[in-house]
Amino acid sequence: MSEELQTEAEVVSEQTDSLEAVEKAVEQVVSHNDELAKENSELKLEAKSASDELAEIKGTLEDIKAKQAAPAFIATKTKESESMRSKADEQFNIFLKEGIQGLKTKAADMQIGVDARGGFALPEELRRDLINLQYETSPLRQVCDVTTSSTTDVKHLAKNGSAASGWVAETDARANTDSPELVQRTAVFGEVFAMPLIYQIALEDAFVDLKGYVMSEITRQFNEVEGLAFLSGNGTNKPKGILDGHTAGSNAALDNAAATFQVIDSGVDGALGADASATFNFLRAVVRSVKTPYLANCRWMMNRATHETLVALQNADNEYYMQRDVTAGSAARLFGYEITLNEDMSTAPATTGAEFPIMFGDFAQSYQIIDRVGVSMLEDPYTQKGATSYYTRKRVGSMRKNVETLKLVSIAKS
């Protein structure tokens, strides 16, 4: 009996030893797996870091290859442009302070442009600056087609009429069809001038931005006279304006041969409509009068007073047609089309006579502004003592293009 018990004890002991061995083996396997997992995690981080470094190196190599493949003259041209602009600014500042003689003396190593009157011909960089400043402040320059020409002989061919067509059977005779005629438009140029004045004390003060002041003053003076000419100029010593040759107060069809736009009259005494609802119905009809292909780039043009009149109109429920929430902005659109403000335009409602208070259409297709290459400046230190004026001149022209793309809104006060 005791032997049997001894045997059972031995068996139990052996089983316990065996379980301990298995448990130890399992622990070793788990520990080994943990070590492997840790190593794998570290390897993954290292692999990701290496991939990121390789991607960065690859990007750098691509940049280097792109720069090597680029034409060599690009970098040279940029440096030359910077150098030319620096010289242009230097010339201009010397001219403003010391005149053309001072410019010839101090800038002897530079190529200086002198016009027939002995004035300073602005370098091309400064001429472009002037045009850019005008673009930023002139409503018509912002929306019309603006280009530059080296000559005043600028022409444009426009289509007058449309081509006819028809249906025929295979063996039917083909009759001749009408063909559209081409009409020639010619740009009309004029010379515009400005005469900013600077007092001697400012010329002697090194801290005054002479270039900035003179350029902004020239821009202001040019825009004042150009804006009115582009709108209503009669073509005599000035560009031919958009409104020239049109009569307000009655409807008129467009005329391709004469290059005149369609006039749409409200038919209401001095106003755009008999009431608010009629006014907006009339303006909606103006939109419908433009052919669908031209509508994408259309916009309204009016002065601030006319715009305020439209903004103030309310429906029967006392809701504003154009602006129902005072926090929603300044009602910059009408029927989805942008509104450009131009203070040179007349006002609706009219108090007397016939006017064109609103235009609608694609201005870029209908009217072109042409800047003649070259702007010159002549100093005058004698007329006003203690000050110098700078007579600045340039030639600018205009031309009507596609007269189908713009509508003139007319009102008349009896």
Buried (B, 14 or more C-beta within 10 A) or exposed (E): EEEEEEEEEEEEEEEEEEEEEEEEEEEEEEEEEEEEEEEEEEEEEEEEEEEEEEEEEEEEEEEEEEEEEEEEEEEEEEEEEEEEBEBBBBBBBBBBBBBBEBBBEBBEEBEBBEBEEEBBBBBBBBBBBBBEBBBEBBBBBBBBBBEEBEEBEBEBEBEBEEEEEEEEEEEEEEEEEEEEEEBEBBBBBBEBBBBBBBEEEBBEEEEBEBBEBBBBBBBBBBBBBBBBBBBBBBBEEBBBBBBBBBBBBEEBEBBBEEBBBBBBBBBBEBBBBEEBBBBBEBBEEBBEEBEEEBBEBBBBBBBEBBBEBBBEBEEEEEEBBBBEEEEEEEBBEBBEBEBBBBEBBBBBBBEEEBBBBBBBBBBBBBBBBBBBEBBBBBBBBEEEEEBBBBBBBBBBBBBBBBBBBBBBBBBBBE
